[in-house]
Amino acid sequence: MTKIQFADESCKTKKVREKLKKHLEKIDSQITQQELNRKIVEIHRWISRHAPNRVSLKNKSISLFDENQNAAKASQKITGLINQLQKNIYATSSEQKA
């Protein structure tokens, strides 16, 4: 089996890689259990603050896949492409009959 050899990294690429590595390590070091707990409290407060705007879903039926019963309308671009394809198919089939 032949191994593919890649060109060595340039100095600039190595510098950028090290810089990114240090930046990611710095970000990782800032993620502590205390910060996670603080963010959890913040999210809970946001949810309770916006509770009056919630819509009750107990009486509504929701399904992720509704078998395209509520499909979005086709855009003008897509409609144009469909029409163009239909014309091409019609022209091709007319030529083959002749």
Secondary structure as GFF3:
##gff-version 3
##sequence-region A 1 98
A	DSSP	alpha_helix	11	30	.	.	.	ID=ss1
A	DSSP	alpha_helix	33	49	.	.	.	ID=ss2
A	DSSP	three_ten_helix	51	53	.	.	.	ID=ss3
A	DSSP	alpha_helix	76	97	.	.	.	ID=ss4
###
